[in-house]
Each structure stands twice: as structure tokens, then as C-alpha cells.
Amino acid sequence: MEKICVFCGSSKGNGSVYLNAATELANELVKRNLGLIYGGASVGTMGQIANTVLEQGGKVTGIMPKVLVEKEVALTKLTDFHVVGSMHERKAMMADLSDAFIALPGGFGTLDEIFEILTWAQLEFHHKPCGILNINGYYDKLIEFLDNMVNQGFLMIENRQMIIIENNPVDLLNKFELYTPPKVDKAEWALKN
């Protein structure tokens, strides 16, 4: 692994816990000499993680659709910055440039990004590790829902296990290094369910 894509918010969330988590993840990325790929904003947890990586001499690539450059207040001092035409182009470029994906707490955009990349993994369009950093129990209800999807027969347990969930970046990145994508026969599973 050389570059990690982090999906996170242009908001900072309530309290300092989410900004602190972004800082902690940034510190661990720099410590492991991993570059950051992210949405390009200078605000919220996006700005926090990017600025922290840059302050420590790490490399940061931002990718932002032209329409969001002013709305999300683009961070201009990045190692590399790409302005693209759409959200689809943004996500495709993030996928191409990254070796793994992490979702920090965020809103609709964060969920959209992590679930699209998980869907691509499930369809075997890529075999890269995907994880959720569950800070302050933020994703507890989502994790419950994912387990319910398995229980209700809409998600294979092997695909549910593709999502590596940890409460701290050290454990998450350690599990990324050991990740092996599942080998499943979706057609056979569908016939049984």
C-alpha cells in the first residue's frame, strides 16, 4: 500500500472527537509513509486530515468537482490537486489512485463514497481493502444494519466481512496489511436464498 483514500466530511461534527480522529489517522498515515487521497476541501474533517498530513511532510492528493471548488473551499497547497467534471469522475479517480479506502464519520457524501467502493469490491472490480473508522460509536447503527442485511438474506456474510471496522487507525491499517479479498460464488448464493 502506498496511497489511502479517506472519505470524510466537509463538516467537523459536534465536539472535538471527530477532528481529533482525523488528526490521529493523519499521524498514522505519515508514520507509515502512506499518501492521502481525499476530496480536496480545506474545511471540516477533510481539511483537518489534509492539513495534518501536509504539516508533517506527507503527500496529499485532492480531487474535487469544479462545481464544488468554491462551495467546499478547496485546499490549494496540496501535493497534487485535480479538478474534475463530476462526482462520478471524482470517485473513479479516487478509486484508480488509491490502494485502500477508509470512511471517517461523515454525511451522505461519505456514505455514498464508501458504499460505492464496497459495491465495486463485491462485484470484483477491485480487490482493495475497505474500512470504517468507527469513532465515538458513530457507525454503530450502520454496523447493526449491515448485520441485519445478512440476517435478512440480502448480503452474503463474506461480503459483509469485506468491511473492516475498527475504532482506531493503527488496528485498521494493520488489518489492511493482512487483507485477503473473499472468494464467493454469488450465483450459487443467490440460488440458495
Protein Blocks (a to p, Z undefined) as FASTA:
>chain_A
ZZdcddddfbebeajklmmmmmmmmmmmmmnopacddehiaghjllmmmmmmmmnopacd
ddddfklmmmnopafkbfbdcddfbfklmmmmmmmmpcbdcdddddfklmmmmmmmmmmm
mnopaccdcddddehhlmmmmmmmmmmmmmnopacfklmmmpccdfbfklmmmmmmmpcc
ddddfklmmmmZZ
